[in-house]
């Protein structure tokens, strides 16, 4: 039956998660509270925010490289009694110069006056920081989507379990009545055996649904950063989430690609590639830096001509690099062209994807309405079949067939609802509206 396919589908989604362990405390969460909790405690989001902070510190680091640099040092030199002879003429006796121990204190101040690569590098650092911030927002958007989908899966699993339990209870009641009829000799005892097979099948489906529900809770715990045994109670109902006007409103909204985080990332990468061209071109420009140095003598030698104060400029002019700089500029231009093509390609992909998601949502919304009618019809048929079976009008095979049709209708309804919620979630994420 299709109900088992749906259960198997949900079970595959939850593979690899740890089993539950009971605890005394229970966390009560609405869908909004679950998303809010995940944004505060999810480890992936925390790492993304830390990466954003690192990018901001990188701006400070790059800025500091162009500000005054102050250094101080001290040294001590001992020449171990070394001497030097100074002879002014061959007839005159040599003058003996002893190398006394010396000690100096040095103080240096330097300031970058002009460097094209510094200013372009600072711009790139700021763009990298913006890129990190957008990446963090994309991570938050991904976690919101995963938390919402896990929340949906729990509600769907709970609804599936309720349907199966109701069907099991109904099947047991019919089985007991059938046993009484068989004991009274009204029907054959083989009818009891056939119903036992149906009850066993429903009980197996119930056990599978219970395991699926456990795994769905574990998926949500993982996204929230909770321990495996933490108890969770959901307070947002499936009826609240599946209101029809919710889906109709999103179909009315128009698509604005600038709200998409993936497009914003590619757009910013294009800007960085363009700045990279300017950075490589700046290698043709000279670099000018000024400095001041003070040297204080702690232990002075007998003969010393070193000035205490020195001020100067350093000018570095690139002249010839055998085509190295030209090649780097050419590579930067090629990378910029690639970034432009990537942006246009993503623009096309997102536009097509949005139209497809909108079509899927509209189509699933129609199916959802039809499935609600099918459930009502299948339930009416099953109730009538139960009555006829108790009156001995129909066989067990016909009752089982009606029961299977009702389960199939419920399965189709739940499967369509989950697809509908998932399509709506994907469309909202594409619009950056989670």
Secondary structure, DSSP 8 states (H G I E B T S, - for coil): -HHHHHHHHHHHHTTT-------S-EEEE-HHHHHHHHHHH-HHHHHHHHHHHHHHHHHHHHHHHTS-EEEEEEEEE--TT-EEEE-SSSSS--EEEE---EEEEEEEEEEEEE-HHHHHHHHHHHHHHHHHHHHHHHHHHHHHHHHHHHHHHHHHHHHHHHHHHHHHHHHHHHHHHHHHHHHTTSS-THHHHHHHHHHHHHHHHHHHHHHHHHHHHHHHHHHHT--TT-EEEE-S-HHHHT-HHHHHHHHHS---GGG-HHHHHHHHHHHHHHHHHHHHHGGGS-EEEEEEEEEEEEE--SS----SEEEEEEEE-----TTHHHHHHHHHHHHHHHHHHHHHHHHHHHHHHHHHHHHHHHHHHHHHHHHHHHHHHHHHHHHHHHHHHHTTSS-HHHHHHHHHHHHHHHHHHHHHHHHHHHHHHHHHHHTT--
